[in-house]
Amino acid sequence: MLSTTRSFQTKKGLVEGAKLDWGVFSLLILTAPKGFLGCGIFDLDAVERFGFACGIVESTPDNPIGTLERMIGRKVVRINQKARSLGVTEGMGALEAIERMF
């Protein structure tokens, strides 16, 4: 397993990203103080029960996220209620969404 980390400076603060590679599949996450954006592997309801905001970023087998740099430029396709309460909406860009999680 190979892992990669990267930081992104946003208007609201520093976002930490991590990517774990398992051959043809990768797990990607961008974190902020009140929540995170992730690939489709995350369970929105489970994250909600822990009190954190979570959004799922667009990705398909034909068009995977691939890298943390690409993830920050994608759209959010699903969110939990906690993310909604912070102003995150479906269709929002990942950068704007993660900034609302500060």
VEXFI-503114 format. One record per residue (C-alpha): residue in three letters; x negated, y negated, z negated; residue number from 1. Coordinates in nm, 4 decimals, m for minus. Example, Ala and Ser with C-alpha at 12.3 -4.5 7.8 and 13.67 -1.06 7.14 Angstrom:
BEGIN
(node Ala,(m1.2300,0.4500,m0.7800),1)
(node Ser,(m1.3670,0.1060,m0.7140),2)
// end
This chain:
BEGIN
(node Met,(0.0000,0.0000,0.0000),1)
(node Leu,(m0.1278,m0.3453,0.0926),2)
(node Ser,(m0.0160,m0.6639,m0.0790),3)
(node Thr,(m0.0478,m1.0279,0.0232),4)
(node Thr,(0.0278,m1.3403,m0.1779),5)
(node Arg,(0.0576,m1.6991,m0.0640),6)
(node Ser,(0.1628,m2.0313,m0.2139),7)
(node Phe,(0.3693,m2.2974,m0.0359),8)
(node Gln,(0.3831,m2.6569,m0.1547),9)
(node Thr,(0.7354,m2.7994,m0.1279),10)
(node Lys,(0.8846,m3.1366,m0.2219),11)
(node Lys,(1.0058,m2.9813,m0.5489),12)
(node Gly,(0.6952,m2.7832,m0.6426),13)
(node Leu,(0.4885,m2.4779,m0.5702),14)
(node Val,(0.6591,m2.1663,m0.4297),15)
(node Glu,(0.4833,m1.8330,m0.4706),16)
(node Gly,(0.5281,m1.5647,m0.2080),17)
(node Ala,(0.4417,m1.1958,m0.2096),18)
(node Lys,(0.4494,m0.9269,0.0572),19)
(node Leu,(0.4127,m0.5543,m0.0083),20)
(node Asp,(0.3514,m0.3360,0.2970),21)
(node Trp,(0.4598,0.0291,0.3164),22)
(node Gly,(0.3609,0.1290,0.6676),23)
(node Val,(0.6418,0.0147,0.8975),24)
(node Phe,(0.8405,m0.1498,0.6149),25)
(node Ser,(0.7570,m0.4588,0.4081),26)
(node Leu,(0.9116,m0.6152,0.0989),27)
(node Leu,(0.8926,m0.9968,0.0989),28)
(node Ile,(0.9829,m1.2460,m0.1735),29)
(node Leu,(0.9514,m1.6231,m0.2279),30)
(node Thr,(0.9871,m1.7315,m0.5905),31)
(node Ala,(1.0916,m2.0521,m0.7657),32)
(node Pro,(1.1684,m2.1200,m1.1341),33)
(node Lys,(1.5438,m2.0439,m1.1142),34)
(node Gly,(1.5468,m1.7698,m0.8527),35)
(node Phe,(1.4067,m1.6261,m0.5350),36)
(node Leu,(1.4607,m1.5500,m0.1701),37)
(node Gly,(1.3978,m1.1986,m0.0516),38)
(node Cys,(1.4359,m0.9547,0.2312),39)
(node Gly,(1.7458,m0.7365,0.2527),40)
(node Ile,(1.6176,m0.4765,0.0044),41)
(node Phe,(1.7277,m0.6839,m0.2971),42)
(node Asp,(2.0598,m0.6244,m0.4750),43)
(node Leu,(2.2304,m0.9622,m0.5186),44)
(node Asp,(2.4652,m0.8364,m0.7917),45)
(node Ala,(2.1832,m0.6902,m0.9990),46)
(node Val,(1.9854,m1.0144,m0.9793),47)
(node Glu,(2.2987,m1.2092,m1.0780),48)
(node Arg,(2.3367,m0.9971,m1.3935),49)
(node Phe,(1.9894,m1.1119,m1.4995),50)
(node Gly,(2.0944,m1.4747,m1.4510),51)
(node Phe,(1.8786,m1.5590,m1.1500),52)
(node Ala,(1.9684,m1.7095,m0.8167),53)
(node Cys,(1.8958,m1.4937,m0.5133),54)
(node Gly,(1.9291,m1.5358,m0.1409),55)
(node Ile,(1.8647,m1.2851,0.1358),56)
(node Val,(1.6715,m1.4117,0.4373),57)
(node Glu,(1.7629,m1.3015,0.7904),58)
(node Ser,(1.5781,m0.9956,0.9156),59)
(node Thr,(1.6594,m0.7000,1.1389),60)
(node Pro,(1.4592,m0.4002,1.2602),61)
(node Asp,(1.4366,m0.5725,1.6006),62)
(node Asn,(1.3350,m0.9070,1.4490),63)
(node Pro,(1.1723,m0.8431,1.1088),64)
(node Ile,(1.0515,m1.1263,0.8904),65)
(node Gly,(0.6988,m0.9888,0.9170),66)
(node Thr,(0.5024,m1.2565,0.7289),67)
(node Leu,(0.5504,m1.5024,0.4450),68)
(node Glu,(0.4831,m1.7861,0.6894),69)
(node Arg,(0.7720,m1.6704,0.9092),70)
(node Met,(0.9970,m1.6171,0.6070),71)
(node Ile,(0.9854,m1.9823,0.5023),72)
(node Gly,(1.1216,m2.0756,0.8480),73)
(node Arg,(1.4138,m1.8293,0.8511),74)
(node Lys,(1.7794,m1.8784,0.7545),75)
(node Val,(1.9521,m1.7497,0.4416),76)
(node Val,(2.2270,m1.5010,0.5335),77)
(node Arg,(2.3631,m1.3938,0.1900),78)
(node Ile,(2.3539,m1.5436,m0.1583),79)
(node Asn,(2.4746,m1.4624,m0.5067),80)
(node Gln,(2.6988,m1.6878,m0.7183),81)
(node Lys,(2.4063,m1.8295,m0.9179),82)
(node Ala,(2.2395,m1.9465,m0.5941),83)
(node Arg,(2.5708,m2.0986,m0.4824),84)
(node Ser,(2.5915,m2.2908,m0.8129),85)
(node Leu,(2.2510,m2.4459,m0.7335),86)
(node Gly,(2.3750,m2.5673,m0.3940),87)
(node Val,(2.2369,m2.2894,m0.1744),88)
(node Thr,(2.4632,m2.1906,0.1156),89)
(node Glu,(2.4597,m1.9215,0.3809),90)
(node Gly,(2.2991,m2.0519,0.6999),91)
(node Met,(2.0672,m2.2871,0.5109),92)
(node Gly,(1.6986,m2.2807,0.5979),93)
(node Ala,(1.4797,m2.0858,0.3552),94)
(node Leu,(1.2683,m2.3895,0.2673),95)
(node Glu,(1.5699,m2.5996,0.1695),96)
(node Ala,(1.7227,m2.3063,m0.0195),97)
(node Ile,(1.4109,m2.2316,m0.2249),98)
(node Glu,(1.3742,m2.6004,m0.3141),99)
(node Arg,(1.7234,m2.5896,m0.4680),100)
(node Met,(1.6031,m2.3139,m0.7028),101)
(node Phe,(1.3812,m2.5532,m0.9017),102)
// end
